[in-house]
Each structure stands twice: as structure tokens, then as C-alpha cells.
Amino acid sequence: MKRPGSISFPILPVLEASLLLASAIFFILHAFHLSADFPNHSPWMDWAKYTDEGWYGDAAIRHFQRGHWYVPGDFNPAAALPVWPLLEAALFRFTGVSLTAARALTVAIFGLILATAYLLLRRWHHRATPAGQSPRRDLAPAIAVLLLAVSPFCYVFTRMAILEPLLILLTLLALLAASYATPAQAIEPISLRDRLHQALPVLSLGLLLPLMVLTKTTAIFLLPSIAWILWARAGYRLRPFLRLALPAAALAAITWTAYYALLIRPHFLNDYHYLFSANGYTGITPATALSVLGDTIADGLWIGNILYPLALLAIFSAFLLRPRLLRNPLLPALLLWAAGYTAFLAYHNNLQPRYYLVLAVPLTLLIPVVFSTLWTRSQPTSEPLSPLRRLATASIVAVLAVLIVTDARQTLHYVRTPDYTYTSAAAQIRKIVSADHTHNPLILSISGSDLSLMTGLPSICDDFGTMDLAVRVQAYHPGWYVAWNQVDDDKMDALAPIYHLQRVAAFPTMDDPERNLLILYRLDPAIPGTHPRRHRKPVIPRLLQTTFGQQPSPIQLEH
């Protein structure tokens, strides 16, 4: 007989299946129009849509287009962040280098994010069931997956070949691995299977932690979240916690140190240090602390005008209204994840929308985990829900319904209205450059790596690199320059001594008022009749000649 104030048991599996089916449909929509622009006229104006997909996959792009991944003096972020380009290189071996393939990879990673988030929530829901009772059916995991799947914020940034989606996946996998860790004394190891059961989560953590840091170094701000799960699995006792944490930390430290000592220090130390110095132009100061903290919190609205306040309400409820919820170790872990990355955002003080993707996932997961307690009973009872609890439940359900509908509608709008201005401009640039057999096809541009990903044309960056731009230009002698809207004074100072810039074409591209015109310049010699000398083959350390599985060939920068 159905209990008053509760949902009958057979309905819950049907509801869960319906929510997961809707999530699957919206996930599939992520794979449509993969070469389209980042949605124009969206609330998120992020420079990453012009540069980052090429920059952080550049090692894989160059490996297949040039025969080697390293260009001395240019921007080589793979020295410090090798995991994503290695994944792209494995994919490109089968698909060839393309923007569609790179974005398909990050969409697949988003699918794994959804699956791992579901498993993580189910895992800790079952563990929170009182002893002697069968696990309670709960819609929280399915609701969490649906909120992520319909989110327009997640839609636009998990379709970009950037680092954040992979970092999120590795963090979720680390939390899931930590949730299976067992102190040695908890199970008497009487068989090899028991020993493997104890060792596998710790070994997994020992490998996942360096992968996180080598994907994006800001992963160190997420480590307290993982440590909390281990602390809970150790029964909140120090010695069992150390038995779990120290082996995982030791393996992680050995793995990262080996990479640094064998590859970075002897060969790419300048490139490694440059990545951090290039990102050090912003930061919080005592004078700006209050304004930066305010902006960091306020800009969370990028995640969603309804979702973000609802997540803050969930945090408030967990701390003040229902503190017993914090007994579920997953909630403090998600809170530490969100707090840790918020601390990074404030410390770095470079509040770009894409960084908030790493916050969006834990905040989204918190919402159903916290509010599902309103309609889920901790003990079987025939007593109906109190009027106040009924009102709170109805209110939260209504807000969730509005959130899902509005987010789904916005995401469907982006799916139905793709633009292709960037790829169209890139294709026309390739046609112009390929038709000219008198100029070096090498492109100089801050978006050069993106253009290489889309067109196959070689490029170097005009903004970042361990060589000064003037030195790099004289060393590599590019034949073309691609600028956004205008040529900056420092770029002109580097080019003017040896080149005359001849404007060839301009292409309206995307929607940023300061970066909505892609201009192609041909670099003619400043002194007529002279020709840039051919750049010699760069010296590639022998140890790295087979890093991606084949011998490098000389850079072909001129016809």
C-alpha cells in the first residue's frame, strides 16, 4: 500500500529512466555541428574561443603536420601540460588532424563526466543507507546528470577542445577511486583478490593525481576534495588515513618527478617556466582583495542565472538548516572542490567564463544531493510529510522544473542556430595562402594554432613564446600575418624592419566587438628583391624524437 506523502516504489525507476533518457538525448545533441562557432551573442565572452583549442593541442597538431611537436622559441605548453595533446595525438592517428575530431574527443569526455557523476552519486547514496536496510531509491543522481546535460553553459564549453573538461573527468574519477579505498586493517587479506581490492583504488589514485596536474596545474586546488573522501573512508582517523593517502601520494610524486627529471629539466625547462610566467600577469593584491572576491562570487552567474543561486541556497541549507547532511562525505568533498577552485579564481584574478566550468560540476551535483532529502525519507514511516516540508518540496521541484526547461530551451536554440564564420574564414585563408607559391606558408598569429588545427597550415604565435617576437620573426620568416581587427604597435615594431604588410583580405568572424574581423596580411620583404633566408632545421633533443612514436622530419616552412 502506498504510504501517504511518498511516491510509490514502481514509479521511481520509471522516473529515473525518463530523466536519464532525456539526458542521453541532450548529450547526443552536443555532437551536432562540431565545427560551428562558439555560439555568437552568448553571455560568455571568452578569449579561449579564438586561441585555446589550438594552443593546448598544438603538440599533437604539429606532430602530424610537421613531423615533430616542438618549435623552439615558440609557445610550447605541452612541456608542462602533456596529457591533453597526448590524447589528441592518439585520436589524430586514426582521424587525422581536424577541429571536428578534437571537439568530438571533448564531447566524449563530457559523456564520461555524466556517467562518472552518476556513479559517484549512486555510490555515496547507497553508502549513506542505514545498516540493515536495502538501499533507498533516489532520483538525485539522475537529476544531477540531467541538469548537466541540459545546461547551456556546459554545452558551449564542453564542445571546445580545451583542458577543463578533462580535468573535471579526472577529478570525478579520483573521487570515485577514493570512495573505494579501504584501510588495510578493515579487511583481513586472506586472498590475492582481497589484496587487489585494497590496492587498486590506491594505485588508481597514484596515477590519476599526476594526470590531473599534468592536464592543468590548477588541479592542486582540487586535492583537498579527494583527501576528504580518503579521510572519510579511513573512519576520520589519522593512522588509517595515512595508510591510504601516503602510498597514493608517494606514487603520484614519483610519477610527476620522473616526468620532470627525465624530460622537462634537461630539455624543456624554459618552456615549462614560461607557461607560468606568461599566466602571471594577473593576481590578487591586498588593495584589490575585496573587489576581486566580490567579482569572483558574482561572476558565478555565468554558470546559470537560476542554477547558481540554487546551488548557493543548497550550500546554505547544508550548513545552517540541515547540517546532518554533511555526514555524507560526498557533500564536504563537493564543497571543498568548489571552495578550492574559487580560491584559485580569486588568487589568479583572471575571471574567464571557461574557468567556471570546473565550478559548475560540483555546484550542480550539490543541488539534487541536498534538496532530495526533502522528499526522501531516512526511515520507513507511515507518517505524512509535514505541511512545511511539503511546501519546501513543491517549491524546489517547481524551481528545478523551471531550471531544466529554461536551460533546455537555450541549449536547443544553440543547437538549431549554428554559425560557421570562423571555419569559413580559415578555409578562405588556406585557399589564398596555398595559391601563393612565392611566400612562405608559415602564418604568424595569436590564433595561428587554431588556424593550423582547421587548415593544416603551419603557424607560430605572435603573442607568446620564449623568444622575443622580433627574434622569432627573424628566425622563422613567416610569409603571412593574421590579426584581429588591427595590427598592434608591438607586432608592427617586430615586423616593420624586415616586412611590408600588404592587406590581402578581411573576414567578419564571430561576435566580440574587439575581435570580429580576421585580417590576412601578406608579408612582403621591406627591401624589394630580397628574400628571407630559409630557416634551418630546429634541433630536437634525441630523447624526444620518438615521444609521439615516430622520427621527426624537418620543418617545411617554405615552398
C-alpha positions as CSV (number, residue, x, y, z in Angstrom):
1,M,0.0,0.0,0.0
2,K,1.3,3.4,-0.9
3,R,2.5,5.5,2.1
4,P,0.9,8.9,2.4
5,G,3.1,11.7,1.2
6,S,5.5,9.4,-0.7
7,I,6.0,8.3,-4.2
8,S,5.1,4.6,-4.8
9,F,8.2,2.5,-5.4
10,P,7.4,1.3,-9.0
11,I,7.2,4.9,-10.2
12,L,10.8,5.8,-9.2
13,P,12.6,3.5,-11.7
14,V,10.4,4.9,-14.5
15,L,11.1,8.5,-13.5
16,E,14.8,7.8,-13.2
17,A,14.8,6.1,-16.6
18,S,13.0,9.0,-18.1
19,L,15.4,11.5,-16.7
20,L,18.4,9.5,-17.9
21,L,16.8,9.2,-21.4
22,A,16.3,12.9,-21.6
23,S,20.0,13.4,-20.5
24,A,21.1,11.0,-23.2
25,I,19.2,12.9,-25.9
26,F,20.7,16.2,-24.9
27,F,24.2,14.7,-24.7
28,I,23.8,13.4,-28.2
29,L,22.9,17.0,-29.3
30,H,26.4,18.0,-28.1
31,A,27.8,16.1,-31.1
32,F,25.9,18.1,-33.7
33,H,27.6,20.9,-35.6
34,L,31.1,20.3,-34.1
35,S,32.9,22.7,-36.4
36,A,30.5,25.6,-35.7
37,D,31.5,28.8,-33.9
38,F,31.3,29.2,-30.2
39,P,27.7,30.5,-30.0
40,N,27.6,34.1,-31.1
41,H,25.8,36.7,-28.9
42,S,26.0,34.4,-25.9
43,P,26.5,35.7,-22.3
44,W,30.1,34.3,-22.3
45,M,32.8,36.4,-23.9
46,D,35.9,34.3,-23.6
47,W,39.2,34.7,-25.5
48,A,39.6,30.9,-25.4
49,K,37.3,30.6,-28.4
50,Y,39.9,32.3,-30.5
51,T,43.1,30.6,-29.3
52,D,43.0,27.8,-26.7
53,E,41.8,24.9,-28.8
54,G,44.9,25.3,-30.9
55,W,47.4,26.2,-28.2
56,Y,46.8,23.3,-25.9
57,G,46.6,20.8,-28.7
58,D,49.5,22.3,-30.6
59,A,51.9,19.4,-29.8
60,A,49.6,16.9,-31.4
61,I,48.8,19.2,-34.3
62,R,52.4,19.9,-35.1
63,H,53.4,16.2,-34.7
64,F,51.2,15.1,-37.5
65,Q,51.5,18.2,-39.7
66,R,55.3,18.8,-39.4
67,G,56.7,15.5,-38.1
68,H,57.6,16.8,-34.6
69,W,55.8,18.6,-31.8
70,Y,58.3,21.1,-30.6
71,V,59.1,24.5,-32.2
72,P,62.0,26.2,-30.4
73,G,61.3,29.7,-29.2
74,D,57.5,29.5,-29.8
75,F,54.7,28.8,-27.4
76,N,55.0,25.1,-26.3
77,P,52.6,24.5,-23.4
78,A,52.7,20.7,-23.9
79,A,56.0,20.7,-22.0
80,A,54.1,21.4,-18.8
81,L,50.7,20.1,-19.8
82,P,51.2,16.9,-21.9
83,V,48.1,14.8,-21.2
84,W,45.6,16.5,-23.4
85,P,47.9,16.7,-26.5
86,L,48.8,13.0,-26.0
87,L,45.1,12.1,-26.1
88,E,44.6,14.2,-29.2
89,A,47.6,12.6,-30.8
90,A,46.2,9.1,-30.2
91,L,42.9,10.2,-31.8
92,F,44.6,12.0,-34.7
93,R,46.4,8.9,-35.6
94,F,43.1,7.5,-36.7
95,T,41.1,10.5,-37.8
96,G,43.8,12.9,-39.0
97,V,44.1,16.4,-37.6
98,S,40.8,18.3,-37.6
99,L,38.8,20.6,-35.4
100,T,35.8,18.2,-35.6
101,A,37.9,15.3,-34.3
102,A,39.3,17.4,-31.4
103,R,35.9,18.6,-30.4
104,A,34.4,15.1,-30.7
105,L,37.0,14.0,-28.1
106,T,35.9,16.6,-25.6
107,V,32.3,15.7,-26.2
108,A,33.1,12.0,-25.5
109,I,34.8,13.2,-22.3
110,F,31.7,15.1,-21.3
111,G,29.8,11.8,-21.7
112,L,32.2,10.2,-19.3
113,I,31.7,13.1,-16.9
114,L,28.0,12.4,-16.9
115,A,28.5,8.7,-16.3
116,T,31.1,9.2,-13.6
117,A,29.0,11.8,-11.8
118,Y,26.0,9.4,-11.8
119,L,28.1,6.5,-10.4
120,L,29.7,8.8,-7.8
121,L,26.3,10.0,-6.5
122,R,24.9,6.5,-6.5
123,R,27.9,5.2,-4.7
124,W,27.6,7.6,-1.8
125,H,23.8,7.4,-1.7
126,H,24.0,3.7,-1.1
127,R,26.7,4.1,1.5
128,A,24.5,6.6,3.4
129,T,21.7,4.0,3.7
130,P,21.4,2.8,7.4
131,A,22.7,-0.7,8.1
132,G,20.1,-3.4,7.8
133,Q,18.1,-1.5,5.2
134,S,18.0,-2.0,1.5
135,P,19.4,0.9,-0.5
136,R,16.8,3.7,-1.0
137,R,15.7,4.6,-4.4
138,D,16.6,8.2,-5.1
139,L,16.3,10.5,-8.1
140,A,19.3,12.7,-7.1
141,P,21.9,11.0,-9.4
142,A,19.6,11.2,-12.4
143,I,18.6,14.8,-11.7
144,A,22.2,15.8,-11.4
145,V,23.0,14.2,-14.8
146,L,20.0,15.9,-16.4
147,L,21.0,19.3,-15.0
148,L,24.5,18.9,-16.5
149,A,23.2,17.6,-19.8
150,V,20.7,20.5,-20.5
151,S,23.0,23.2,-19.2
152,P,23.8,25.8,-21.9
153,F,26.9,26.7,-20.1
154,C,28.2,23.1,-20.1
155,Y,27.0,22.8,-23.7
156,V,29.2,25.6,-25.1
157,F,32.4,24.8,-23.1
158,T,32.3,21.0,-23.2
159,R,32.2,21.2,-27.0
160,M,35.5,23.1,-27.1
161,A,38.8,21.2,-27.2
162,I,40.1,22.8,-24.0
163,L,41.6,21.5,-20.8
164,E,38.8,22.0,-18.3
165,P,36.5,19.0,-19.3
166,L,39.4,16.5,-19.0
167,L,40.4,18.0,-15.6
168,I,36.8,17.6,-14.4
169,L,36.6,14.0,-15.6
170,L,39.9,13.1,-13.9
171,T,38.7,14.7,-10.7
172,L,35.5,12.8,-10.7
173,L,37.4,9.5,-11.3
174,A,39.8,10.3,-8.5
175,L,36.8,10.9,-6.1
176,L,35.3,7.6,-7.3
177,A,38.5,5.8,-6.8
178,A,39.0,7.3,-3.3
179,S,35.4,6.2,-2.4
180,Y,36.5,2.5,-2.8
181,A,39.7,2.9,-0.8
182,T,39.8,0.6,2.2
183,P,42.3,0.7,5.1
184,A,44.5,-2.4,5.4
185,Q,43.0,-3.4,8.8
186,A,39.4,-3.1,7.6
187,I,39.6,-6.3,5.5
188,E,41.9,-9.2,6.6
189,P,43.7,-10.0,3.3
190,I,43.2,-13.7,3.0
191,S,43.4,-13.9,-0.7
192,L,45.0,-12.2,-3.7
193,R,41.6,-10.9,-4.7
194,D,41.3,-9.1,-1.3
195,R,44.8,-7.6,-1.7
196,L,43.9,-6.3,-5.1
197,H,40.7,-4.9,-3.8
198,Q,42.7,-2.9,-1.3
199,A,45.5,-1.9,-3.6
200,L,43.6,-1.0,-6.8
201,P,41.9,2.3,-5.6
202,V,45.2,3.5,-4.1
203,L,47.1,2.7,-7.3
204,S,44.4,4.4,-9.3
205,L,44.7,7.5,-7.2
206,G,48.5,7.4,-7.5
207,L,48.2,7.6,-11.3
208,L,45.1,9.9,-11.5
209,L,46.7,12.7,-9.3
210,P,49.7,13.4,-11.6
211,L,47.5,13.1,-14.6
212,M,45.3,15.8,-13.2
213,V,48.3,18.1,-12.5
214,L,49.8,17.4,-16.0
215,T,46.4,18.2,-17.6
216,K,46.1,21.5,-15.8
217,T,48.3,22.6,-12.9
218,T,45.3,24.2,-11.1
219,A,44.4,20.7,-10.2
220,I,46.3,21.1,-7.0
221,F,43.4,23.2,-5.7
222,L,41.2,20.2,-6.0
223,L,43.3,17.8,-4.0
224,P,41.6,18.6,-0.6
225,S,38.4,17.3,-2.0
226,I,39.9,14.0,-2.8
227,A,41.7,13.9,0.6
228,W,38.4,14.3,2.3
229,I,36.9,11.2,0.7
230,L,40.0,9.3,1.9
231,W,39.6,10.8,5.3
232,A,36.0,9.5,5.4
233,R,36.9,6.1,4.2
234,A,39.5,5.9,6.9
235,G,36.8,6.5,9.5
236,Y,38.1,10.0,10.2
237,R,41.1,8.5,12.0
238,L,44.7,9.7,11.3
239,R,46.6,6.4,11.0
240,P,44.2,4.6,8.7
241,F,44.1,7.8,6.6
242,L,47.9,7.9,6.3
243,R,47.9,4.2,5.3
244,L,45.6,5.2,2.4
245,A,47.0,8.6,1.5
246,L,50.7,8.1,1.8
247,P,51.1,5.3,-0.8
248,A,48.9,7.2,-3.3
249,A,50.8,10.5,-2.7
250,A,54.1,8.7,-3.0
251,L,53.2,7.1,-6.3
252,A,51.9,10.4,-7.6
253,A,55.0,12.2,-6.5
254,I,57.3,9.6,-8.1
255,T,55.4,9.7,-11.4
256,W,55.4,13.5,-11.6
257,T,59.1,13.8,-10.5
258,A,60.1,11.2,-13.1
259,Y,58.4,13.2,-15.8
260,Y,60.1,16.5,-14.7
261,A,63.5,15.0,-14.1
262,L,63.7,12.9,-17.3
263,L,62.0,15.2,-19.8
264,I,61.5,18.8,-18.5
265,R,64.6,19.7,-16.6
266,P,67.2,18.5,-19.2
267,H,65.2,19.6,-22.3
268,F,62.3,22.0,-21.8
269,L,62.8,23.9,-18.6
270,N,62.5,27.3,-20.3
271,D,59.2,26.3,-21.9
272,Y,58.0,24.9,-18.6
273,H,58.7,28.0,-16.6
274,Y,57.4,30.2,-19.4
275,L,53.9,28.8,-19.1
276,F,53.7,30.0,-15.5
277,S,55.3,33.4,-16.1
278,A,53.0,34.0,-19.1
279,N,50.0,33.5,-16.9
280,G,51.4,35.6,-14.1
281,Y,50.2,39.0,-15.3
282,T,47.1,39.0,-13.1
283,G,46.7,38.3,-9.4
284,I,45.0,39.4,-6.2
285,T,46.6,42.1,-4.1
286,P,45.7,43.4,-0.6
287,A,44.3,46.6,-2.3
288,T,42.0,44.6,-4.6
289,A,41.1,41.7,-2.4
290,L,37.5,42.7,-1.6
291,S,36.6,43.7,-5.1
292,V,38.2,40.5,-6.6
293,L,36.4,38.3,-4.1
294,G,33.1,40.1,-4.9
295,D,33.7,39.7,-8.7
296,T,34.7,36.1,-8.3
297,I,31.4,35.2,-6.5
298,A,29.3,37.4,-8.7
299,D,30.7,36.0,-11.9
300,G,29.4,32.6,-10.8
301,L,26.2,33.7,-12.5
302,W,27.9,32.7,-15.8
303,I,27.0,29.1,-14.7
304,G,23.3,29.9,-14.8
305,N,21.0,32.7,-13.5
306,I,18.9,30.1,-11.8
307,L,21.3,27.2,-11.2
308,Y,24.0,29.3,-9.4
309,P,21.6,30.9,-6.8
310,L,20.0,27.5,-6.3
311,A,23.5,26.0,-5.7
312,L,24.3,28.8,-3.1
313,L,20.9,28.0,-1.4
314,A,21.9,24.3,-1.3
315,I,25.2,25.2,0.4
316,F,23.4,27.5,2.9
317,S,20.9,24.7,3.6
318,A,23.6,22.1,4.2
319,F,25.5,24.3,6.6
320,L,22.7,26.0,8.6
321,L,19.4,24.3,8.0
322,R,20.3,20.6,7.7
323,P,23.9,20.2,9.0
324,R,23.4,16.5,9.4
325,L,23.7,16.3,5.6
326,L,27.4,17.0,6.0
327,R,27.7,13.5,7.5
328,N,27.6,12.2,3.9
329,P,31.3,12.6,2.9
330,L,30.4,13.5,-0.7
331,L,28.9,16.8,0.3
332,P,32.0,18.2,2.1
333,A,34.1,16.8,-0.8
334,L,32.0,18.8,-3.4
335,L,32.1,21.8,-1.1
336,L,35.9,21.6,-0.9
337,W,36.1,21.2,-4.7
338,A,34.1,24.4,-5.2
339,A,35.9,26.3,-2.5
340,G,39.3,25.2,-3.7
341,Y,38.7,26.3,-7.3
342,T,37.1,29.5,-6.2
343,A,40.2,30.2,-4.2
344,F,42.3,29.7,-7.4
345,L,40.0,32.0,-9.4
346,A,40.3,34.8,-6.8
347,Y,44.1,34.3,-6.4
348,H,44.7,34.3,-10.2
349,N,42.2,37.2,-10.7
350,N,41.6,36.4,-14.4
351,L,37.9,35.7,-14.3
352,Q,37.3,34.0,-17.6
353,P,34.0,32.1,-18.1
354,R,35.7,28.8,-19.0
355,Y,37.4,28.6,-15.6
356,Y,33.9,28.4,-14.0
357,L,33.2,25.2,-15.8
358,V,35.3,23.4,-13.1
359,L,33.0,25.0,-10.6
360,A,29.8,24.2,-12.4
361,V,30.0,20.5,-12.0
362,P,30.3,20.3,-8.1
363,L,27.8,23.1,-7.7
364,T,25.3,21.3,-10.0
365,L,25.8,18.0,-8.1
366,L,25.2,19.7,-4.8
367,I,21.7,20.8,-5.8
368,P,20.0,17.4,-6.1
369,V,22.1,15.8,-3.3
370,V,21.0,18.4,-0.8
371,F,17.4,19.0,-1.8
372,S,16.5,15.4,-2.4
373,T,16.4,15.0,1.3
374,L,13.2,17.0,1.3
375,W,11.3,14.2,-0.4
376,T,13.4,11.2,0.6
377,R,12.8,9.6,4.0
378,S,15.7,8.5,6.1
379,Q,13.4,5.8,7.8
380,P,10.4,4.0,6.6
381,T,7.3,5.5,8.1
382,S,3.6,5.9,7.5
383,E,3.6,9.5,8.8
384,P,2.8,12.0,6.1
385,L,5.2,14.9,5.3
386,S,4.7,18.0,7.4
387,P,3.0,20.9,5.6
388,L,6.1,23.0,5.8
389,R,8.2,20.2,4.2
390,R,5.5,19.7,1.6
391,L,5.7,23.3,0.7
392,A,9.5,23.3,0.6
393,T,9.5,20.2,-1.6
394,A,6.9,21.6,-4.0
395,S,8.9,24.9,-4.3
396,I,12.2,23.1,-5.0
397,V,10.6,20.8,-7.5
398,A,9.0,23.8,-9.3
399,V,12.3,25.6,-9.4
400,L,14.1,22.5,-10.7
401,A,11.4,22.2,-13.4
402,V,11.8,25.8,-14.5
403,L,15.6,25.5,-14.5
404,I,15.5,22.3,-16.6
405,V,13.0,23.8,-19.1
406,T,14.8,27.2,-19.5
407,D,18.2,25.6,-19.8
408,A,17.0,23.0,-22.3
409,R,15.4,25.7,-24.4
410,Q,18.6,27.8,-24.5
411,T,20.6,24.8,-25.4
412,L,18.2,23.8,-28.2
413,H,18.5,27.4,-29.5
414,Y,22.3,27.0,-29.8
415,V,21.8,23.6,-31.5
416,R,19.4,24.9,-34.0
417,T,21.3,28.1,-34.9
418,P,25.0,27.3,-35.6
419,D,27.3,29.8,-37.3
420,Y,30.4,28.9,-39.2
421,T,32.2,32.2,-39.6
422,Y,35.5,31.1,-38.1
423,T,35.9,27.9,-40.1
424,S,34.7,29.7,-43.2
425,A,37.4,32.4,-42.7
426,A,40.0,29.8,-42.0
427,A,39.1,27.9,-45.2
428,Q,39.4,31.1,-47.3
429,I,42.8,31.9,-45.7
430,R,44.0,28.4,-46.6
431,K,42.9,28.9,-50.2
432,I,44.7,32.2,-50.5
433,V,47.9,31.0,-48.9
434,S,48.0,27.8,-50.8
435,A,47.6,29.5,-54.1
436,D,50.6,31.8,-53.5
437,H,53.8,29.9,-54.3
438,T,56.2,32.8,-53.7
439,H,55.7,33.3,-50.0
440,N,56.4,31.1,-47.0
441,P,53.1,29.5,-46.0
442,L,54.0,29.9,-42.3
443,I,51.4,32.0,-40.6
444,L,52.1,34.4,-37.7
445,S,49.1,35.0,-35.5
446,I,47.8,34.7,-31.9
447,S,45.2,32.4,-33.4
448,G,47.7,30.6,-35.5
449,S,47.4,27.3,-33.7
450,D,43.6,27.4,-34.2
451,L,44.2,28.0,-37.9
452,S,46.6,25.1,-38.1
453,L,44.0,22.9,-36.5
454,M,41.4,23.9,-39.0
455,T,43.5,24.2,-42.2
456,G,46.8,22.3,-41.8
457,L,48.8,25.5,-42.4
458,P,52.0,25.8,-40.2
459,S,52.0,28.7,-37.7
460,I,53.8,30.4,-34.9
461,C,52.3,32.6,-32.2
462,D,52.7,36.4,-32.3
463,D,52.0,36.9,-28.6
464,F,53.5,34.0,-26.5
465,G,56.9,32.4,-26.9
466,T,60.3,32.0,-25.2
467,M,61.9,34.1,-27.9
468,D,61.1,37.8,-28.2
469,L,58.8,38.3,-31.2
470,A,61.3,40.3,-33.2
471,V,63.9,37.5,-32.8
472,R,61.3,34.8,-33.6
473,V,60.2,36.6,-36.8
474,Q,63.8,36.9,-38.0
475,A,64.4,33.2,-37.1
476,Y,61.3,31.7,-38.8
477,H,60.5,34.3,-41.5
478,P,56.7,33.9,-41.7
479,G,55.1,34.7,-45.0
480,W,51.7,35.7,-43.7
481,Y,50.3,37.6,-40.7
482,V,46.7,37.2,-39.4
483,A,45.4,39.8,-37.0
484,W,42.2,40.5,-35.2
485,N,40.7,44.0,-36.2
486,Q,44.1,45.8,-36.2
487,V,47.9,45.3,-36.0
488,D,49.0,46.2,-32.5
489,D,52.0,48.5,-32.1
490,D,54.3,45.9,-30.6
491,K,53.6,43.5,-33.5
492,M,54.3,46.2,-36.1
493,D,57.6,47.1,-34.3
494,A,58.7,43.5,-34.7
495,L,57.6,43.1,-38.4
496,A,58.4,46.5,-39.8
497,P,62.2,46.2,-40.0
498,I,62.0,43.3,-42.5
499,Y,58.5,43.3,-43.8
500,H,56.0,45.4,-45.6
501,L,52.4,44.3,-44.5
502,Q,50.1,44.0,-47.5
503,R,46.5,43.6,-46.6
504,V,45.1,40.8,-48.7
505,A,41.6,40.0,-47.3
506,A,39.4,40.5,-44.2
507,F,36.7,38.2,-42.9
508,P,33.9,39.1,-40.5
509,T,34.2,36.4,-37.8
510,M,32.3,35.8,-34.6
511,D,30.8,38.5,-32.3
512,D,33.3,40.2,-30.0
513,P,33.3,43.9,-30.9
514,E,37.1,44.0,-30.4
515,R,37.8,40.7,-32.3
516,N,35.2,40.3,-35.0
517,L,37.3,40.9,-38.1
518,L,40.0,38.5,-39.1
519,I,42.5,40.2,-41.4
520,L,45.1,38.5,-43.6
521,Y,48.3,40.3,-44.4
522,R,51.0,39.1,-46.9
523,L,54.4,39.8,-45.5
524,D,56.5,41.2,-48.4
525,P,60.2,42.0,-47.9
526,A,60.8,45.5,-46.8
527,I,63.5,45.8,-49.4
528,P,62.2,44.8,-52.8
529,G,64.1,41.9,-54.4
530,T,65.3,40.4,-51.1
531,H,64.0,37.1,-49.9
532,P,64.0,35.8,-46.3
533,R,66.6,33.1,-45.8
534,R,65.4,29.6,-45.3
535,H,65.1,28.7,-41.6
536,R,67.3,25.8,-40.7
537,K,66.0,22.6,-39.2
538,P,65.5,23.1,-35.5
539,V,67.5,21.0,-33.1
540,I,65.2,18.4,-31.4
541,P,66.5,16.6,-28.3
542,R,67.2,13.0,-29.2
543,L,65.2,11.7,-26.2
544,L,62.1,13.4,-27.6
545,Q,62.4,12.4,-31.2
546,T,60.2,9.4,-30.5
547,T,57.9,11.0,-28.0
548,F,54.9,10.6,-30.2
549,G,56.0,7.4,-31.9
550,Q,57.9,8.5,-35.0
551,Q,61.1,10.3,-36.1
552,P,60.6,14.0,-36.8
553,S,61.1,15.4,-40.2
554,P,62.5,18.9,-41.0
555,I,60.0,21.8,-40.7
556,Q,58.9,22.7,-44.2
557,L,58.2,26.4,-43.8
558,E,58.8,27.4,-47.5
559,H,57.7,26.1,-50.8
